[in-house]
Amino acid sequence: MLGGLLTGVNRSYPYISKQGGIDEHNINTLFKLVYVSNFNVSVQALMLLYQISGTKNDFCNRFYQALYSKLLDPTISSSSKKAFLLNLIYKSLKRDNATSRKVAIARRLLQVSNVDDPVLACASLYTISEANKNSVKENDSLKSAENKEETDKATDTCYDKAARNPMYSNADKVQLWEFNLLSRNYHPSVNQFVHSLLQEAPSIIQVIPSLTLL
């Protein structure tokens, strides 16, 4: 029932925002729902918070922190809202101007994909690829995963995977080992996606009859 109510509010928010939007008390309630509700309701709450953060800059960093945290939810695998989550991640990465935060969210998504089924892995790779199009800095970060022998320039920098705020995880300062793991995935479609992404092929997506993304 709560999920249905949030779906309705999500659809009507563009009209609500013209009349002052949602007050701070209810925004805090939405953030609480992200952390305490089941995964499907949490995604609906995040989708609404994404819209709110677009008009209220004060909540932008808090939204990205909540999204980053939700990627650790162990029920992602069994959820029926994975497509909604990936779409939200795509829009969030596309809108964000903070490279460190974008890389942190992308890395966490890839880490989840490494322990999930090939469907999520392929969909995640495509989401990250599309979100990072025409972005030189992110493309440079992705290409660094090709060279396994490359030494990090900042030897005293450590990637903090457990950081609460993705801005301060140093995710963009160290090698992207997640791509190396995915390149060894047992499913050939995942391997193809990884190699196409790293080699900057004209099109990552090809028709693969044996795999349905979502």
JOCOR-V681440 format. One record per residue. N is the residue number from 1. RES is the residue in one small letter. OMEGA is omega as a letter, one per 20 degrees, with the letter a starting at -180 (999 if undefined). BURIAL is b if it has 9 or more other C-alpha atoms within 8 Angstrom, else e. Layout:
N,RES,OMEGA,BURIAL
N,RES,OMEGA,BURIAL
This chain:
1,m,r,e
2,l,r,e
3,g,r,b
4,g,r,e
5,l,r,e
6,l,r,b
7,t,r,b
8,g,r,e
9,v,r,b
10,n,a,b
11,r,a,e
12,s,a,e
13,y,r,b
14,p,r,e
15,y,r,e
16,i,a,b
17,s,r,b
18,k,a,e
19,q,r,e
20,g,r,e
21,g,a,b
22,i,a,b
23,d,a,e
24,e,a,e
25,h,r,e
26,n,r,e
27,i,r,b
28,n,r,e
29,t,r,e
30,l,r,b
31,f,r,b
32,k,r,e
33,l,r,b
34,v,a,b
35,y,a,b
36,v,a,e
37,s,r,e
38,n,a,e
39,f,a,b
40,n,r,b
41,v,r,b
42,s,r,b
43,v,r,b
44,q,r,b
45,a,r,b
46,l,r,b
47,m,r,b
48,l,r,b
49,l,r,b
50,y,r,b
51,q,a,b
52,i,a,b
53,s,r,b
54,g,a,e
55,t,r,e
56,k,a,e
57,n,a,e
58,d,a,e
59,f,a,b
60,c,a,b
61,n,r,e
62,r,r,e
63,f,a,b
64,y,r,b
65,q,r,b
66,a,r,b
67,l,r,b
68,y,r,b
69,s,a,b
70,k,r,b
71,l,r,b
72,l,a,e
73,d,a,e
74,p,a,e
75,t,r,e
76,i,a,b
77,s,a,e
78,s,a,e
79,s,r,b
80,s,a,e
81,k,a,e
82,k,r,b
83,a,r,e
84,f,r,e
85,l,a,b
86,l,r,b
87,n,r,b
88,l,r,b
89,i,r,b
90,y,a,b
91,k,a,b
92,s,r,b
93,l,a,b
94,k,a,e
95,r,a,e
96,d,r,b
97,n,a,e
98,a,a,e
99,t,a,b
100,s,a,b
101,r,r,b
102,k,a,b
103,v,r,b
104,a,r,b
105,i,r,b
106,a,a,b
107,r,a,b
108,r,r,b
109,l,r,b
110,l,r,b
111,q,r,b
112,v,a,b
113,s,a,b
114,n,a,b
115,v,r,e
116,d,a,b
117,d,a,b
118,p,r,b
119,v,a,b
120,l,a,b
121,a,a,b
122,c,r,b
123,a,r,b
124,s,r,b
125,l,r,b
126,y,r,b
127,t,a,b
128,i,r,b
129,s,a,b
130,e,a,e
131,a,a,b
132,n,r,b
133,k,r,e
134,n,r,e
135,s,a,e
136,v,a,e
137,k,a,e
138,e,r,b
139,n,r,b
140,d,r,e
141,s,a,b
142,l,a,b
143,k,a,b
144,s,r,b
145,a,a,b
146,e,a,e
147,n,a,e
148,k,a,e
149,e,a,e
150,e,r,e
151,t,r,e
152,d,a,e
153,k,r,e
154,a,a,e
155,t,a,e
156,d,a,e
157,t,a,e
158,c,r,e
159,y,a,b
160,d,a,e
161,k,a,e
162,a,a,e
163,a,a,e
164,r,a,e
165,n,a,e
166,p,r,b
167,m,a,b
168,y,a,e
169,s,a,b
170,n,a,b
171,a,a,b
172,d,a,b
173,k,a,b
174,v,a,b
175,q,r,b
176,l,a,b
177,w,a,e
178,e,r,b
179,f,r,b
180,n,r,b
181,l,a,b
182,l,r,b
183,s,r,b
184,r,a,e
185,n,a,b
186,y,a,e
187,h,a,e
188,p,a,e
189,s,r,b
190,v,r,b
191,n,a,b
192,q,r,e
193,f,a,b
194,v,a,b
195,h,r,b
196,s,a,b
197,l,a,b
198,l,a,b
199,q,r,e
200,e,r,e
201,a,a,e
202,p,r,e
203,s,r,e
204,i,a,b
205,i,r,e
206,q,a,e
207,v,r,e
208,i,a,e
209,p,a,e
210,s,a,e
211,l,r,e
212,t,a,e
213,l,a,e
214,l,999,e
